[in-house]
């Protein structure tokens, strides 16, 4: 009897080792049968489920990335979708709950706990404040939150980590490569923009167009990157931005081009064209006022997410068409197909670009 026990014991150990070995997953972190430990982009150790079926971002910057990888895994939005935005988003995602987290709207913790996502992400500018706020929310809801870097130049790395979290590695590799390739191409083109060529531009935000962002703000990175001359000489107003200016200041700056939020978003595009106070600004006199496309997500800013990759091509082409010589119709169709899972019709392209490019 003792001999049989001694003989069986090594076999049992071998089988047990095989079983436990099957629960291992190739990542940097520790692994158990149902959970893995990863290091997020803030250097935090975070334990998450090995298989993620549902996910939520604490803000719209990350939500757009989740949507681009696999909208079926989303549990909610950060704001109420406008009717114009819904046109470019599959109907089955229209009724996902608004769980908050956009702008000054705080996250609805009670509703978030009800929908119970497997994991959360927080994407933005990584600093002590952002990390502290994320840790505080994580403790409050009792769910792991992975911090992702919102730096436009790190989108390929961000996609890589998010793809591993969502088990969407192949798609994340494709989208990350697109972002990296675009940034490299933009950088090569931007070198050709000399100081004497630079076009002056004003970014009109808010209901009267008299809120804006100075160079260096994450909300106008796309202007800085392509070599535009942002006329706004104001201080950065925190992470959310929107520094107030006066019409007198704007008249002194006298930009050659103005870009503005559209009316549906609460912008002043139509007002700029009609308001007598603006009529002596060079951009208005020359018919160089353009509407920022923002359906389903703003190409330029708010949220400053992967949508800015398309915005780089758009604003570069608008300011320096001979250098950023993109076929914008082709670029827009490709981007919407890759990132938004949407095939644009020619009519929809016309609508998106109607007030946004030179004709």
TALINHU-V670480 format. One record per pair of residues at least 4 apart in sequence whose C-alpha atoms are under 6 Angstrom apart, sorted by sequence separation. I is the first residue (numbers start at 1). J is the second residue. D is the distance in whole Angstrom. If there is no record, write none. Layout:
# TALINHU-V670480
i = <I | I>
j = <J | J>
d = <D | D>
This chain:
# TALINHU-V670480
i = <17 | 39 | 40 | 67 | 101 | 126 | 138 | 155 | 159 | 163 | 172 | 177 | 186 | 205 | 221 | 224 | 237 | 263 | 271 | 294 | 311 | 312 | 313 | 316 | 317 | 320 | 321 | 328 | 335 | 336 | 337 | 344 | 350 | 353 | 31 | 39 | 57 | 100 | 101 | 138 | 163 | 164 | 204 | 206 | 223 | 262 | 263 | 279 | 283 | 293 | 294 | 337 | 30 | 39 | 57 | 100 | 101 | 138 | 163 | 205 | 237 | 261 | 293 | 336 | 337 | 24 | 30 | 38 | 100 | 138 | 205 | 262 | 317 | 29 | 38 | 99 | 100 | 204 | 299 | 300 | 316 | 29 | 37 | 99 | 163 | 203 | 260 | 299 | 23 | 37 | 36 | 300 | 333 | 36 | 160 | 299 | 35 | 159 | 35 | 36 | 34 | 35 | 34 | 159 | 55 | 60 | 80 | 214 | 54 | 55 | 79 | 214 | 53 | 54 | 76 | 78 | 156 | 214 | 76 | 77 | 78 | 79 | 76 | 77 | 78 | 78 | 78 | 121 | 123 | 119 | 120 | 121 | 122 | 123 | 124 | 125 | 121 | 123 | 124 | 256 | 257 | 123 | 254 | 256 | 201 | 254 | 255 | 199 | 200 | 201 | 202 | 213 | 262 | 198 | 199 | 200 | 201 | 212 | 251 | 259 | 198 | 211 | 212 | 257 | 258 | 259 | 260 | 261 | 211 | 257 | 259 | 260 | 211 | 210 | 211 | 210 | 190 | 59 | 58 | 59 | 201 | 200 | 201 | 200 | 201 | 202 | 203 | 204 | 201 | 207 | 209 | 207 | 208 | 62 | 206 | 207 | 55 | 54 | 55 | 57 | 54 | 55 | 56 | 57 | 58 | 291 | 55 | 57 | 290 | 291 | 52 | 290 | 219 | 222 | 226 | 40 | 41 | 40 | 41 | 52 | 88 | 85 | 85 | 61 | 61 | 68 | 68>
j = <21 | 43 | 44 | 71 | 105 | 130 | 142 | 159 | 163 | 167 | 176 | 181 | 190 | 209 | 225 | 228 | 241 | 267 | 275 | 298 | 315 | 316 | 317 | 320 | 321 | 324 | 325 | 332 | 339 | 340 | 341 | 348 | 354 | 357 | 36 | 44 | 62 | 105 | 106 | 143 | 168 | 169 | 209 | 211 | 228 | 267 | 268 | 284 | 288 | 298 | 299 | 342 | 36 | 45 | 63 | 106 | 107 | 144 | 169 | 211 | 243 | 267 | 299 | 342 | 343 | 31 | 37 | 45 | 107 | 145 | 212 | 269 | 324 | 37 | 46 | 107 | 108 | 212 | 307 | 308 | 324 | 38 | 46 | 108 | 172 | 212 | 269 | 308 | 33 | 47 | 47 | 311 | 344 | 48 | 172 | 311 | 48 | 172 | 49 | 50 | 49 | 50 | 50 | 176 | 73 | 78 | 98 | 232 | 73 | 74 | 98 | 233 | 73 | 74 | 96 | 98 | 176 | 234 | 97 | 98 | 99 | 100 | 98 | 99 | 100 | 101 | 102 | 145 | 147 | 144 | 145 | 146 | 147 | 148 | 149 | 150 | 147 | 149 | 150 | 282 | 283 | 150 | 281 | 283 | 229 | 282 | 283 | 228 | 229 | 230 | 231 | 242 | 291 | 228 | 229 | 230 | 231 | 242 | 281 | 289 | 229 | 242 | 243 | 288 | 289 | 290 | 291 | 292 | 243 | 289 | 291 | 292 | 244 | 244 | 245 | 245 | 226 | 101 | 101 | 102 | 255 | 255 | 256 | 256 | 257 | 258 | 259 | 260 | 258 | 266 | 268 | 267 | 268 | 123 | 267 | 268 | 117 | 117 | 118 | 120 | 118 | 119 | 120 | 121 | 122 | 355 | 120 | 122 | 355 | 356 | 118 | 356 | 301 | 312 | 316 | 146 | 147 | 147 | 148 | 166 | 296 | 295 | 296 | 303 | 305 | 339 | 340>
d = <6 | 6 | 5 | 4 | 5 | 6 | 6 | 6 | 6 | 6 | 6 | 6 | 6 | 5 | 6 | 6 | 4 | 5 | 5 | 3 | 6 | 6 | 6 | 6 | 4 | 6 | 5 | 6 | 6 | 5 | 5 | 6 | 6 | 6 | 4 | 5 | 5 | 6 | 5 | 6 | 5 | 6 | 4 | 6 | 5 | 5 | 6 | 6 | 5 | 6 | 6 | 5 | 6 | 5 | 5 | 6 | 5 | 6 | 5 | 5 | 6 | 4 | 6 | 6 | 5 | 6 | 5 | 6 | 4 | 6 | 5 | 5 | 5 | 5 | 5 | 6 | 6 | 6 | 5 | 5 | 6 | 5 | 5 | 5 | 5 | 6 | 6 | 5 | 5 | 4 | 6 | 5 | 6 | 6 | 6 | 5 | 6 | 5 | 4 | 5 | 6 | 5 | 5 | 6 | 6 | 6 | 6 | 5 | 5 | 5 | 5 | 6 | 6 | 6 | 5 | 5 | 4 | 6 | 5 | 5 | 5 | 6 | 6 | 6 | 4 | 5 | 5 | 5 | 6 | 6 | 5 | 5 | 5 | 5 | 6 | 5 | 6 | 6 | 4 | 6 | 5 | 5 | 5 | 5 | 6 | 6 | 6 | 6 | 4 | 5 | 6 | 6 | 6 | 6 | 6 | 6 | 6 | 5 | 6 | 6 | 6 | 5 | 5 | 5 | 5 | 5 | 5 | 6 | 5 | 6 | 6 | 6 | 4 | 6 | 6 | 5 | 5 | 5 | 6 | 6 | 5 | 5 | 6 | 5 | 5 | 5 | 5 | 5 | 6 | 5 | 5 | 5 | 5 | 5 | 5 | 5 | 5 | 5 | 6 | 6 | 5 | 5 | 5 | 5 | 5 | 5 | 6 | 6 | 6 | 5 | 6 | 5 | 6 | 5 | 6 | 6 | 6 | 6 | 5 | 6 | 6 | 5 | 4 | 5 | 5 | 5 | 6>
